[in-house]
Amino acid sequence: MSVWYVSGHVSSDFNRPPRAADARAGAGCTSGTVGHRKGLAFMLQASTSSSPDVEFFAFSERGPWSLDPARITWLAGLTALRVQTQAELPELLRRRTIPPLGRFLETAYRIGGALLAWRIKEHPQGGSVSRAGISRRLRQAAEPLGPAYIKLGQIISSGKGLFPDELVDEFKQLRDQVKPESFDVVRHTVEEDLGRSLESVFAAFDRECLASASIAQVHAATLRTGEDVVVKVQRPQVAKSVRQDIQAMAWIAPHLVGRIPVSALANPPALVELFAETIIEELDFRLEAENMLDIARVFAEAGKRIIVVPRPHPELVTKRVLVMERLSGFTYQDVDAMKAAGIDTTAMLQALIISFLEGAMIFGVFHGDLHGGNLFVMPEGKIALFDYGITARMDETRRLAFLRLMMLGAANDIRGQLEAYRDLGALRPDADIEQIIRDLKLDQPVVDPTKLSSAQLAHEIQYVTKALIGYGAKLPKPLMVFVKNMLFIDDAIAHLAPEINLFEQVVQIYTYFAETHGERMVAESGIDPSRSSLDLTGFKASIGLSNDVESLTHRDLQKRREIIRARLDEARDRPRA
């Protein structure tokens, strides 16, 4: 979801029709209760004293209620539920002789029709016209196919840098612009899950949603006890339709290998498996609420009070309904307002990066869907972080592999990194590491991609993609969402601090981990960051730079990307012999 936490006052009337002046830019639908004050949303705090739960959780200082996990009834049985949910995946992904015919035929018709129309009309023109054409047609095909395909598009929309810009920009239209369910449907779902009438729980409940996405929509409301809240309500029948769609995707995916001209989509079966693992837990809001608690606990334990997690309600959480506290702040895009308020956006960005890396490397759990619509900046400079449906969790084996991956990357140990990738599940257990190093030329001098011709660059990308598929390479969920989050952080650097020296930032972050977690890292990985000097050679090599380059800003990096993109366009446009 995106801007659904931006708050104002709520009406005391359940049935008041929306006013024309209620329209709010950026939301998937309008709300009659949302106000702005020069880009800053506002709310009244329910209390003036600190909440007891902030000792253990990274919550707002004065919450509408205080959480005691021992008294939260909806937490019971969630460990077993999470295991049970993941156990569904093999059956959902099983290749069937006959697919779910109804959904398969509709999917084949729409996706196949989109690819055929693109092949006939835009593909012959090549370049940006071709990319824009296939992006638009895939988005138009996804919309009528329903929640699962819309969610897949939303994941792609947050993969700037991993997917072509045209595809990302086109699929951004799916983030919060999905047609909302009627208020009668919302009322029925809330009352059915809570077992009470809407009026007995809420003093006010906006008829119009703040935003509407593939799985759910959200409404501003006020409890009978006076607290301003946000209510996330799942679409009816979405759990059933998503499972049917996963089965249809699993059947058709092998037939799409090599047919979609986007390198990041070169292995559709692996993408479907990853997608299924990601979306299946989003279908039960109790798991999302538990994610909120766990990540809030991690931030608190790490001392990262710059991140604020909204409190889920201690009672009003069910499989399809999630009631949480309402917070306020500047939108991610409003950099001028942040700076006018005296907020140091560079320091804030560094704190966000460290918090994210700490969750992954030290605690094994982190928010898996960072993008501009899932956060805003509070007036005091803290970051309010939302939407925990996609949360990465690593068992101890994978967490230690991830820790080794990051530490060995800092030491430029290529062989050790590949072994860590293997232990994470990105490579087959029997992968021949030495052969991979030779095949991918990782033991050879760095080649600057901006110095390659268009034909050479296209050949290298095709060669590496084919080789990785041959090794059975894939992105397990924790690694995929980590990469996706890093792509957002790349965008955030461009947005909040485009002139910082990226090399200096890497050194500062490395130093933080060496000083703060050095002893633990030695015990768990055998690598002592306080004794091992940071080797930026590998980082520079990853972007095609020689080791004598001393400074790199995001603007410099973007210029390199534009050169590479132009060369690839040239390669695609060249007539084939």
VENDA-V956045 format. One record per residue. N is the residue number from 1. RES is the residue in one small letter. PSI is psi in degrees with one decimal (NA if undefined). OMEGA is omega as a letter, one per 20 degrees, with the letter a starting at -180 (999 if undefined). Layout:
n/res/psi/omega
N/RES/PSI/OMEGA
N/RES/PSI/OMEGA
//
This chain:
n/res/psi/omega
1/m/170.9/a
2/s/-85.3/a
3/v/28.5/a
4/w/-4.2/r
5/y/-10.0/r
6/v/127.2/a
7/s/165.5/r
8/g/-141.2/r
9/h/160.9/r
10/v/150.9/a
11/s/151.8/r
12/s/3.3/a
13/d/120.5/r
14/f/-28.0/a
15/n/13.9/a
16/r/129.3/r
17/p/151.1/a
18/p/148.0/r
19/r/157.3/r
20/a/-34.7/a
21/a/-2.1/a
22/d/-9.3/a
23/a/137.8/a
24/r/123.8/a
25/a/139.1/r
26/g/-16.0/a
27/a/158.3/r
28/g/-19.5/r
29/c/172.1/a
30/t/163.5/r
31/s/137.8/r
32/g/4.6/a
33/t/9.8/a
34/v/128.1/a
35/g/159.0/r
36/h/153.5/r
37/r/89.7/a
38/k/47.7/r
39/g/-9.6/a
40/l/120.2/r
41/a/159.5/a
42/f/160.3/r
43/m/162.5/r
44/l/130.0/r
45/q/144.5/a
46/a/-15.5/a
47/s/157.7/r
48/t/1.4/r
49/s/155.7/a
50/s/142.3/r
51/s/139.0/a
52/p/-29.2/a
53/d/-11.1/r
54/v/-12.5/r
55/e/-29.1/a
56/f/-16.3/a
57/f/149.2/r
58/a/71.6/r
59/f/174.6/r
60/s/151.2/a
61/e/-40.2/a
62/r/94.8/a
63/g/165.2/r
64/p/-18.9/r
65/w/165.6/r
66/s/135.0/a
67/l/133.8/r
68/d/105.7/a
69/p/-29.6/a
70/a/-18.3/a
71/r/8.6/r
72/i/109.0/a
73/t/-33.6/a
74/w/-6.3/r
75/l/-19.6/a
76/a/129.4/r
77/g/6.7/a
78/l/-27.9/r
79/t/-46.7/r
80/a/-38.2/r
81/l/-40.3/a
82/r/-41.6/r
83/v/-44.2/a
84/q/-39.8/a
85/t/-45.6/r
86/q/-28.2/r
87/a/-16.6/r
88/e/-26.3/a
89/l/-46.6/a
90/p/-39.2/r
91/e/-40.8/r
92/l/-34.1/a
93/l/-2.7/a
94/r/132.5/r
95/r/114.6/a
96/r/152.1/r
97/t/-41.4/r
98/i/127.4/a
99/p/169.1/r
100/p/102.8/a
101/l/-45.7/a
102/g/-54.2/a
103/r/-36.9/a
104/f/-46.0/a
105/l/-41.5/r
106/e/-42.6/r
107/t/-46.8/r
108/a/-39.8/a
109/y/-47.1/a
110/r/-47.6/a
111/i/-45.7/r
112/g/-40.7/r
113/g/-38.5/r
114/a/-44.4/a
115/l/-38.7/r
116/l/-45.9/a
117/a/-39.8/r
118/w/-43.2/a
119/r/-36.5/a
120/i/-41.7/a
121/k/-57.8/a
122/e/-33.2/a
123/h/-43.7/a
124/p/-22.9/a
125/q/-20.7/r
126/g/-179.6/r
127/g/-143.4/a
128/s/-31.1/r
129/v/-43.4/r
130/s/-46.8/a
131/r/-42.1/r
132/a/-36.8/a
133/g/-48.3/a
134/i/-32.7/r
135/s/-47.4/a
136/r/-42.6/a
137/r/-37.3/r
138/l/-38.7/r
139/r/-43.5/r
140/q/-31.0/r
141/a/-33.6/a
142/a/-38.8/a
143/e/-53.0/a
144/p/-10.0/r
145/l/-12.5/r
146/g/-169.3/a
147/p/-45.4/a
148/a/-43.2/a
149/y/-34.1/r
150/i/-42.1/r
151/k/-40.7/r
152/l/-41.6/r
153/g/-36.4/r
154/q/-36.6/r
155/i/-42.7/r
156/i/-37.2/a
157/s/-22.0/r
158/s/10.1/a
159/g/43.6/r
160/k/126.1/a
161/g/-30.6/r
162/l/-36.5/r
163/f/158.1/r
164/p/147.1/a
165/d/-39.2/a
166/e/-39.7/r
167/l/-43.8/r
168/v/-48.2/a
169/d/-39.5/a
170/e/-43.9/a
171/f/-12.7/r
172/k/-24.4/r
173/q/-16.4/a
174/l/-7.4/a
175/r/-53.6/a
176/d/27.9/a
177/q/24.6/r
178/v/140.0/a
179/k/125.9/a
180/p/159.4/r
181/e/157.9/r
182/s/159.4/r
183/f/-34.0/r
184/d/-40.4/r
185/v/-43.2/r
186/v/-47.5/r
187/r/-46.4/a
188/h/-44.3/a
189/t/-46.4/a
190/v/-46.2/a
191/e/-37.7/r
192/e/-41.7/a
193/d/-37.3/a
194/l/-17.7/r
195/g/21.0/a
196/r/162.3/r
197/s/155.0/r
198/l/-42.5/a
199/e/-24.9/a
200/s/-16.6/a
201/v/-39.5/a
202/f/135.5/r
203/a/-27.1/r
204/a/145.1/a
205/f/112.3/a
206/d/132.0/r
207/r/-35.8/a
208/e/138.3/a
209/c/158.5/r
210/l/-34.6/r
211/a/157.3/a
212/s/124.9/a
213/a/-163.7/a
214/s/-40.7/a
215/i/-34.9/a
216/a/172.2/r
217/q/162.4/a
218/v/146.2/a
219/h/144.2/r
220/a/144.3/a
221/a/167.8/r
222/t/130.1/r
223/l/161.6/r
224/r/-26.4/r
225/t/1.1/r
226/g/-7.6/a
227/e/136.2/r
228/d/130.5/a
229/v/169.9/r
230/v/137.0/a
231/v/118.1/r
232/k/124.6/a
233/v/124.5/a
234/q/144.6/r
235/r/143.0/a
236/p/142.2/r
237/q/5.9/a
238/v/-34.8/a
239/a/-41.9/r
240/k/-45.7/a
241/s/-36.1/r
242/v/-42.5/r
243/r/-40.2/r
244/q/-39.6/a
245/d/-35.7/r
246/i/-42.5/r
247/q/-42.1/r
248/a/-42.0/r
249/m/-43.6/a
250/a/-31.8/r
251/w/-42.4/a
252/i/-23.1/a
253/a/-45.7/a
254/p/-27.0/a
255/h/-10.4/a
256/l/-1.4/a
257/v/124.9/r
258/g/0.2/a
259/r/-12.7/r
260/i/116.2/a
261/p/49.6/r
262/v/118.6/a
263/s/-36.0/a
264/a/-14.9/r
265/l/21.8/a
266/a/-20.0/a
267/n/75.4/a
268/p/-40.8/r
269/p/-42.1/r
270/a/-36.0/r
271/l/-40.2/r
272/v/-41.9/r
273/e/-44.6/r
274/l/-43.3/r
275/f/-44.2/a
276/a/-43.7/r
277/e/-32.8/a
278/t/-43.4/a
279/i/-24.6/a
280/i/-35.1/a
281/e/-16.2/r
282/e/-11.1/a
283/l/-1.7/r
284/d/109.9/a
285/f/-15.8/r
286/r/-36.0/r
287/l/-38.5/r
288/e/-42.3/r
289/a/-38.1/r
290/e/-38.0/r
291/n/-41.9/r
292/m/-44.4/a
293/l/-44.5/a
294/d/-42.2/a
295/i/-35.8/r
296/a/-35.1/r
297/r/-41.0/r
298/v/-46.6/r
299/f/-41.1/a
300/a/-43.8/a
301/e/-35.6/a
302/a/-4.8/a
303/g/20.1/a
304/k/72.9/a
305/r/0.3/r
306/i/-17.9/r
307/i/134.1/r
308/v/128.2/r
309/v/133.8/r
310/p/142.3/r
311/r/127.7/r
312/p/153.0/r
313/h/141.7/a
314/p/-18.5/a
315/e/-34.4/a
316/l/59.4/r
317/v/125.9/r
318/t/-172.6/r
319/k/-34.9/a
320/r/1.3/a
321/v/131.5/r
322/l/113.6/r
323/v/130.0/a
324/m/165.8/a
325/e/152.7/r
326/r/130.6/a
327/l/-178.6/a
328/s/159.1/r
329/g/-179.5/r
330/f/143.0/r
331/t/157.1/a
332/y/-33.5/a
333/q/-17.1/a
334/d/63.5/a
335/v/-39.5/a
336/d/-42.4/r
337/a/-37.2/r
338/m/-47.7/a
339/k/-35.6/r
340/a/-28.6/r
341/a/2.5/r
342/g/18.0/a
343/i/128.0/r
344/d/98.3/a
345/t/-28.9/r
346/t/-47.1/r
347/a/-38.8/r
348/m/-42.2/r
349/l/-44.2/r
350/q/-39.7/r
351/a/-38.1/r
352/l/-43.2/a
353/i/-46.0/a
354/i/-42.7/r
355/s/-42.0/r
356/f/-48.0/a
357/l/-37.9/a
358/e/-44.1/r
359/g/-42.3/a
360/a/-50.9/a
361/m/-38.6/a
362/i/-38.1/a
363/f/-16.4/r
364/g/18.8/r
365/v/134.4/a
366/f/155.1/r
367/h/131.2/a
368/g/10.7/a
369/d/54.2/r
370/l/125.2/r
371/h/169.1/a
372/g/-27.4/a
373/g/-10.8/a
374/n/13.5/r
375/l/157.0/r
376/f/170.0/a
377/v/123.7/a
378/m/158.3/a
379/p/-30.8/a
380/e/4.8/r
381/g/0.7/r
382/k/158.1/a
383/i/118.0/r
384/a/123.3/a
385/l/130.4/a
386/f/175.0/r
387/d/88.7/a
388/y/21.7/r
389/g/-40.8/r
390/i/105.9/r
391/t/129.6/a
392/a/131.4/r
393/r/130.3/r
394/m/134.0/r
395/d/174.3/a
396/e/-35.9/r
397/t/-47.1/a
398/r/-37.1/r
399/r/-43.0/r
400/l/-35.0/r
401/a/-40.8/r
402/f/-40.7/r
403/l/-44.4/r
404/r/-40.4/r
405/l/-46.8/a
406/m/-42.2/a
407/m/-40.5/r
408/l/-27.9/r
409/g/-40.8/r
410/a/-29.5/r
411/a/0.0/r
412/n/39.4/r
413/d/94.5/a
414/i/-45.4/a
415/r/-44.3/r
416/g/-35.7/r
417/q/-43.6/r
418/l/-37.4/r
419/e/-37.8/r
420/a/-41.0/r
421/y/-42.2/r
422/r/-44.5/a
423/d/-23.0/r
424/l/-13.6/a
425/g/7.4/r
426/a/-20.9/r
427/l/157.4/r
428/r/149.1/a
429/p/-29.8/a
430/d/16.9/a
431/a/135.5/r
432/d/100.2/a
433/i/-42.5/a
434/e/-39.2/r
435/q/-39.1/r
436/i/-42.9/r
437/i/-43.1/a
438/r/-45.2/a
439/d/-39.2/a
440/l/4.4/r
441/k/35.4/a
442/l/-12.5/r
443/d/10.3/a
444/q/163.3/a
445/p/152.4/a
446/v/137.4/r
447/v/124.8/r
448/d/114.7/a
449/p/-23.3/r
450/t/-12.2/r
451/k/-4.8/r
452/l/151.4/r
453/s/166.8/r
454/s/-40.6/a
455/a/-41.4/r
456/q/-42.9/a
457/l/-46.1/r
458/a/-40.4/r
459/h/-42.8/a
460/e/-44.1/r
461/i/-44.9/r
462/q/-40.1/a
463/y/-48.0/a
464/v/-42.6/r
465/t/-46.6/r
466/k/-41.9/a
467/a/-43.4/a
468/l/-41.2/r
469/i/-38.7/r
470/g/-32.1/r
471/y/-4.9/a
472/g/23.7/a
473/a/142.6/r
474/k/167.9/r
475/l/104.6/r
476/p/158.6/a
477/k/-50.6/a
478/p/-39.1/a
479/l/-38.2/r
480/m/-48.8/a
481/v/-27.9/r
482/f/-47.6/r
483/v/-44.0/a
484/k/-41.0/r
485/n/-37.8/r
486/m/-32.9/r
487/l/-37.6/r
488/f/-41.8/r
489/i/-36.9/r
490/d/-44.4/r
491/d/-38.0/a
492/a/-36.1/r
493/i/-44.6/r
494/a/-33.4/a
495/h/-40.6/a
496/l/-28.7/a
497/a/65.0/a
498/p/-16.4/a
499/e/2.3/r
500/i/150.6/r
501/n/113.5/a
502/l/-35.1/r
503/f/-41.9/r
504/e/-38.2/r
505/q/-41.3/r
506/v/-43.5/r
507/v/-44.8/a
508/q/-42.0/a
509/i/-41.8/r
510/y/-44.3/r
511/t/-39.6/r
512/y/-48.1/a
513/f/-36.3/r
514/a/-40.8/a
515/e/-33.9/a
516/t/-38.2/a
517/h/14.4/a
518/g/-48.6/a
519/e/-41.7/r
520/r/-39.9/r
521/m/-39.6/r
522/v/-45.5/a
523/a/-35.9/a
524/e/-29.5/a
525/s/-12.6/a
526/g/5.0/a
527/i/126.1/a
528/d/103.1/a
529/p/-20.9/r
530/s/-19.0/r
531/r/-22.3/a
532/s/125.3/r
533/s/142.7/r
534/l/128.5/r
535/d/106.5/a
536/l/0.7/a
537/t/-45.4/a
538/g/-40.4/r
539/f/-43.7/r
540/k/-39.2/a
541/a/-33.6/a
542/s/-21.1/r
543/i/17.6/r
544/g/24.7/a
545/l/144.9/r
546/s/163.4/a
547/n/-12.1/a
548/d/-3.2/r
549/v/123.8/a
550/e/-21.4/a
551/s/143.6/r
552/l/117.6/r
553/t/168.9/r
554/h/-32.7/r
555/r/-40.7/r
556/d/-43.5/a
557/l/-40.5/a
558/q/-36.5/r
559/k/-40.4/r
560/r/-41.8/r
561/r/-38.1/r
562/e/-37.0/r
563/i/-45.9/a
564/i/-41.5/r
565/r/-40.7/r
566/a/-39.4/r
567/r/-40.0/r
568/l/-38.8/r
569/d/-41.6/r
570/e/-39.6/r
571/a/-40.1/a
572/r/-33.7/a
573/d/-15.3/a
574/r/129.7/r
575/p/138.5/r
576/r/142.9/a
577/a/NA/999
//
